[in-house]
Amino acid sequence: MDTHNGKPVTVEDLSPLAFAGFAHFTAMQVRDGRVRGLDLHLERLRNASKELFGRAVPDERVLAYIRSAVEAGPADLSLRATVYSPAGEFTAADAEPEVLVSTGPASDGPRGPLALAVVEHERFLPAIKHVGESAKTYVLRQAVEQGFDDAAFVDRRGRLSEASIWNLAFWDGEAVVWPEAAMLTGTTMGILRRRLDDLGVPQRVREITVADLPSLAGAVVMNSWTPGVPVHRIGGEALPEAPEFVGLLHRAFEAEPLTTP
């Protein structure tokens, strides 16, 4: 079920969104009516709204919209909360941001292992999960045509940053290594960072290039679907599947409590 400001969606509600690209969103998986990292999702929406619109929808109102959608659906589902300006694109007109909540079938993502093409690409406003990123769909389709499963991005300095709809994480045999580059900090990434800290697992942030890959002991992609899908190849470089690393990330993620909206 889709809701707009907490009410069932009408055609009139959706028409301003038909060509709207000036919006941002967060995506989450609901399990048994509950969500992991709900605080991180609210923080993401709040900060992005302040950056794009100069103001944010109050957390309690966003929570009420999410709660309404969760209560109206099955126990397990995918949920996306999109915040947008009804003034639309290509205007400096000021308007209160509004919220569209959409739900669909629950998903746990692909099993992997995945092969990622290497594409030079830098997202506009990389710290914001915004809409209208046709470039990501384009590079994904190009990667699949070349025999890969998806694409990983390198910036103009050759640093790996993220993948099309994923964060990247690596394993050096002792620590989880997060790439240092401009990127979207995912909510699953945020969950893992704090739970790995709780578990006493070392974490490092450093620049990683394709040339560094042979020295690493594993790689994964992650997003709201899953805390870790193994990656066995990035460009022409093979990587170990590292099941212990993948298992560690899943255990850390499962240590995050599920919260009722």
N, C-alpha and C positions, 0 to 999 in steps of 0.2 A: 504494500500500500504506500502511496505517495501522499505526503501532507505538505501544505504551504502555510507557514505560520501557525501550525498546529491543527489545521482544518483540512478535510479532503480536498485534493487538487481539482480545479476546474480548468477548462480550456482558457478562460480569461486569465487565470493565474499563470499559466504556462506560456502564453503568447509573448510576454516581454523577454522570456528566456530563449526564444527560438533562435535569435542571432546574438545572444549575449555571451561575450567572452570575458567580461570584466567581473570575475567572480572567483571564489576560492572554495575549497571543500576539505572535508576529512572523511575517510572511509574506515569502517570498523566491522569486526565480526562479533555478532551477538551469539552467545552460547547459553542455553537455559535462561534466557531473558537477561543475561548479564554481560558485561564488557570488561576487558582488561585495559588498563591505562586510560580510563575515562578522563582523568585530570589532564593528561597530555593532549587528548583530543580537544578539550575545551580551551586549553592554553593555545593550541595551534589556531583555532578559529578566532579567538580573541585577538591574538597578536597580528594575524593576517588582516583582520578587519580594520584594526587601527592603522596598519600600513596602507591599505588600499582605500579605505573610506574615511579615515580620520576618527572613527568611532566603532564601537562593537555592540552587538546584541548582548544584553546581560546574560551571564552564564545560566542563571536560573530559568530564563525563558528558553534558551537553547535546550537545556536539560528537559524541560517540560515537553518540547516538541519531540525530542528523541524518545522520551518515556512513552508518549502517546503512540508513536509508531511501533515501538517494541511491544507494547501491550496489545496492539491490534494484530500482530503477526504471530507466526509460529515461534516456538522456543528458540530455534536456531535460525539465524538469517544474516545476510549482509546488509549493512546500513551505510548510507552516504548522506551527510549533511552539507548542503551547499549554501553559502551566504553570497548574496549578490545585491547590486544596487538596481532598483526598479527604473532608475533614470537611463540604464543601458550603457552602451559603449559610445565612444566618440563624442562625449559631451562632458563639460565640467560642472554640470548641474548637480546640486547637492540633494541627497535623498537618504532617508533612513534605510539601512540595509535590511533585507528580508531573508527568510530561511526556507529552503525547500529540502524536505527529508524524503529520501527514496529508499525502498527496501527491495531485496531480491533474495534468491536462494543462497544459503550458506555455502562458503567455499573454503577449502584448505589449500588451494593452489596446486601447481604441478608437483610431481614427485622428483623429477630430475633424474640423473644429473643433466645440467644444461650446458650448451655451448654458446658463448656470447661473442658476437662480432665486436670489433673495436671501431668506434665512430667518434670523430672529433666533433663535439657538440657541447655548448654551454647554454644552459637554460636561462631565460630572462627571469629576474627575481627568483633565484634558485631556492631561497629559504622559504618561499611560499608555495603551497600546493594549489596552484591556480589552474583554471580551465583554459581551453582553447589552445592546447599544445599539439597542434597537428604535426609538428616536426617529430615528436616522439613516435607517433603512429607510423609516419613515413619511414623512419629509420628501422623500426621494428619490422615492417613489411619487407624492406630491402634486405635486412639480415636474414629473414626466413627464406627469401628467394636465393640467397647465397649459401643455404644449407645450415644456418645457425638457428638457434631457438629464440634468441633475443639479441639485444645490443647493449654493450657497456660503453659509457662515455669517457673520453679523455678531453681535458681542457687544452688551451693553446700552449700550455707548458708541458703537455704530455702526461699530466697526472690523471690517474683514474679517479673518477668522482662517484658516479652512481650508474644505474642502468635505467631502462625506459620507465618502468614503474616500480623499481626496486632500489633499495640501498644495497651496497656491497659491504661485505666483511671478509677478513682474511685470518688465517691461523699461521703462526710462525713456529708452531711446535710447543710453545710455552704460553703465549698470550694471544688474545683476540686483537687484531690490528684493524683499526678504522682508517679509511683513506682521508688524507688531509687535502681538501679542495672545496670549492664552493658547491653546495648541494642542499637538498632538502633533508633535514633531520627527521626521519620517520618516527612515528609513534612506537612502532615495534623496536626500532633502534633505541629509543629512549627507555623503553621497558627493559631491554636487555642490558643496557649500560648500568642501570641501578641494581638489577638483580645479580649481574655478574660481580658487581662490587660487594653485594651481600655475601656471595659465595666465595669471595676472596680470589677470584680469577683475575690475573693481570690483564690490563687493557692498555693499548698504545694507540696513539694517533700519529701517523707519519705519511709523508708523500709516497705514493706507490705508482710506479710506471710499469709498462708492459715488460720492460727489461728486468724488473724486480721479481716478476712472477716465478721464475725457476727456483728462487730461494725460499719460497713460501710453501707451507705444508697443506694448504687447503683454502677454498673460497666458497662463499655462499651468496645468494641473494635473499632478501627478506622484504616483506611488506605486511599489510594488515592481514593477509591470508595466512602467513606462516613466518616463524622466526628463522627459518633456514632451509633453502633448497640448494643442494650441492651443485657446484659448477665444476665441470671437468676440463673446460677449455675456454680460454679468453684469447681471441684472435688465433694466432698460430701456436700459443703456449699451452701445453697440457698441465693440468693440476691434479693432485691426488684427491679422491673423493672425501677422504677424512671423515669417516662415520663418527669417530669419537667427538670431533669438533661439532658436527651437526647435532649429535645427541646432547652435547653440553648446552648448546643454544636453546634447544627445545626444553631441556630441564629448567634452565633459567627463566624462560618465558612462562612455563607452567607454574613457577613459584610466584608469579604476579597474581594477586587476588582478583577474582572476578567481582565486579561491582554492579549493583542494580542502579540504573539511571534514576 
